[in-house]
Amino acid sequence: MFTPIAGLPETVVGVEAHGKIRAEDYRDTLVPAVEDLIARAGKARVLVVLGPEWDGYSAGAMFDDAKLGIEHLKAWQRFALVSDADWIHHVASLFGWLVPGEVRSFPYAQLDEAKAWITG
């Protein structure tokens, strides 16, 4: 499941993943929050934290993740991924150039730096 990250400005959606992320986690939590932000601000700044309690993505969640990105392709301003999983950083560097906005990944120890970057 995704839980909202408190203390971020209204111009940023931040969530932390717990357990295995499923398609309904996207549909119930992340998609509505991002779509609301885009409706209000016209752009999306999103912080996703895949911390120690995260246990991966289901196939449906990966599909919904891609769908969210494609449906709002021009709205992405900044996207920050925080994780200690090496493959997450590789995926961000391989596919980050596809996103019109800026994409950065951070290790979990740099969560504060990720928050500063996404809000800056």
C-alpha positions as CSV (number, residue, x, y, z in Angstrom):
1,M,0.0,0.0,0.0
2,F,1.0,3.6,-0.4
3,T,0.8,6.1,2.5
4,P,1.0,9.8,1.9
5,I,4.1,11.6,3.1
6,A,3.2,14.5,5.4
7,G,4.9,17.9,5.4
8,L,5.3,18.4,1.6
9,P,4.0,21.5,-0.1
10,E,0.7,21.4,-2.0
11,T,2.6,21.3,-5.3
12,V,4.1,17.9,-4.5
13,V,2.5,14.4,-4.1
14,G,4.6,12.1,-1.9
15,V,3.9,8.5,-1.1
16,E,5.8,5.7,0.7
17,A,5.3,2.1,-0.3
18,H,4.7,-0.6,2.2
19,G,4.5,-4.3,1.4
20,K,3.8,-5.4,-2.2
21,I,2.3,-2.6,-4.3
22,R,-0.7,-3.7,-6.3
23,A,-2.8,-2.1,-9.1
24,E,-5.5,-1.0,-6.6
25,D,-2.8,0.9,-4.7
26,Y,-2.3,3.0,-7.7
27,R,-6.0,3.4,-8.5
28,D,-7.0,4.2,-4.9
29,T,-4.1,6.4,-3.8
30,L,-1.5,7.6,-6.2
31,V,-3.6,8.2,-9.4
32,P,-6.2,10.4,-7.7
33,A,-3.6,12.4,-5.9
34,V,-1.5,13.0,-9.0
35,E,-4.6,13.8,-11.1
36,D,-5.8,16.3,-8.5
37,L,-2.3,17.9,-8.4
38,I,-2.3,18.2,-12.2
39,A,-5.8,19.7,-12.2
40,R,-4.8,22.3,-9.6
41,A,-1.2,23.1,-10.7
42,G,-1.0,21.9,-14.3
43,K,2.3,20.1,-13.5
44,A,3.2,17.1,-11.4
45,R,6.0,16.8,-8.9
46,V,6.0,13.3,-7.4
47,L,8.1,11.7,-4.7
48,V,7.9,7.9,-4.4
49,V,9.7,6.2,-1.5
50,L,10.4,2.5,-1.7
51,G,11.8,2.0,1.8
52,P,12.6,-0.9,3.9
53,E,9.0,-2.0,4.2
54,W,8.5,-2.2,0.4
55,D,8.2,-5.7,-1.1
56,G,8.0,-5.1,-4.8
57,Y,5.3,-4.5,-7.4
58,S,2.7,-6.8,-8.9
59,A,2.4,-6.9,-12.7
60,G,-0.8,-4.9,-12.5
61,A,0.9,-2.2,-10.5
62,M,3.7,-2.0,-13.1
63,F,1.1,-1.6,-15.8
64,D,-0.8,1.1,-13.8
65,D,2.5,2.9,-13.2
66,A,3.3,3.0,-16.9
67,K,-0.3,4.0,-17.7
68,L,-0.2,6.9,-15.2
69,G,3.0,8.2,-16.7
70,I,1.8,7.9,-20.3
71,E,-1.6,9.4,-19.7
72,H,-0.1,12.5,-18.2
73,L,3.2,12.6,-20.1
74,K,3.4,16.3,-20.6
75,A,2.5,17.1,-17.0
76,W,5.6,15.6,-15.4
77,Q,7.8,18.3,-14.0
78,R,9.9,16.4,-11.5
79,F,9.9,12.8,-10.3
80,A,12.0,11.5,-7.4
81,L,12.4,7.8,-6.6
82,V,14.0,6.9,-3.3
83,S,15.1,3.3,-2.8
84,D,18.0,1.1,-1.8
85,A,17.2,-1.4,-4.6
86,D,19.9,-1.1,-7.2
87,W,17.6,-2.1,-10.0
88,I,15.3,0.9,-9.3
89,H,18.2,3.3,-9.9
90,H,19.1,1.5,-13.1
91,V,15.5,1.7,-14.4
92,A,15.4,5.4,-13.5
93,S,18.6,6.1,-15.5
94,L,17.5,3.9,-18.4
95,F,14.0,5.3,-18.8
96,G,14.2,8.7,-17.2
97,W,15.0,10.3,-20.5
98,L,11.5,9.3,-21.7
99,V,9.9,11.6,-19.2
100,P,9.7,15.3,-20.3
101,G,10.5,16.5,-16.8
102,E,13.4,15.8,-14.6
103,V,13.8,12.3,-13.0
104,R,16.2,11.5,-10.2
105,S,16.8,8.6,-7.9
106,F,18.2,8.7,-4.4
107,P,19.3,6.0,-1.9
108,Y,17.0,5.8,1.2
109,A,19.7,7.5,3.3
110,Q,19.2,10.6,1.2
111,L,15.5,10.9,1.7
112,D,15.9,14.5,3.0
113,E,17.9,15.5,-0.1
114,A,15.1,13.9,-2.3
115,K,12.5,16.0,-0.5
116,A,14.6,19.1,-1.0
117,W,15.1,18.4,-4.7
118,I,11.4,17.6,-5.4
119,T,10.2,20.8,-3.7
120,G,13.0,23.1,-5.1
